[in-house]
Amino acid sequence: MTQPICYLNGKYVALDQACLPVNDLGIVRGYGVFDFLRTYKGVPFKLREHVQRLQNSAKLIGLSLPWSTEEIEAIAQDTLSKNNLPEANIRIVVTGGSSTDFITPLGQPSLMVMVTPVSEYPSEYYRQGIKVITVQIERSIPTAKSLNYISAIGALQQAKLINAVEALYINQQGHVLEGTTTNFFVFRGSQLITPKENVLNGITRNVVLELAENRFEIVEQPIYLSELSSCDEAFITATNKEIMPVVQVDELPISKGKSGENTQLLMHLFQKYTRG
């Protein structure tokens, strides 16, 4: 099987040949940021927005990037062109670079771009909806897409034990914040409600809000876990999941255990928006 071609610090190499120094802060401290996008019809979707979010994430963790927005975009496009894929995922990663004392950033950060085939989720997830669990977790810098996914990995392992697809983070106030890799929405009547504070600014989330703007009343406010029983529909959004209906949260059925009409409408609109 031909290895994907990736970009690493000025060179294009096979993915299995890409190497970082063992004293890179991304390895020894998890210090770094990333962003993730995909193509539709071979074109990177919202590339500018993803690169700008990467830059903002780096700023939030105090990591200075020497590349301009346009330079990162060009590297991503070049890496994509070197991989003959009908549709692709693009992962842009920046680490803190090498460190002699294993904690202080000393030189230039490392930049990687990885291009891999798009992997689709089972169609029944979209037709029938999914089950999610809740976990008591708050990310330290929720608006940054950092490399530290310890909490997310643990939460997803819990979810998989009971055949759930995602885990939702709950804070000390009982707010449903977001998923490990997703944003969370609910419908209450014609109101579309989603948290705005202490969550990642999802690119797919923003597209959904744009599509919903003239069709529903959009309310950006906290969602209490205790209020989910009064919600009519729920769904999660992400680059790799798009819009995925949620029909069960822990043991609580949502939308009578099936995907709701409003969610289905947004799914249709998103498909039309991205695929024509």
Secondary structure, 3 states (H helix, E strand, C coil): CCCCEEEECCEEEEHHHCCCCCCEHHHHCCCEEEEEEEEECCEECCHHHHHHHHHHHHHHCCCCCCCCHHHHHHHHHHHHHCCCCCCEEEEEEEECCECCCCCCCCCCCEEEEEEEECCCCCHHHHHHCEEEEEEECCCCCCCCCECCCHHHHHHHHHHHHCCCCEEEEECCCCEEEEECCCEEEEEECCEEEECCCCCCCCHHHHHHHHHHCCCCEEEECCEEHHHHHHCCEEEEEECCCEEEEEEEECCEECHHHCCCHHHHHHHHHHHHHHHC
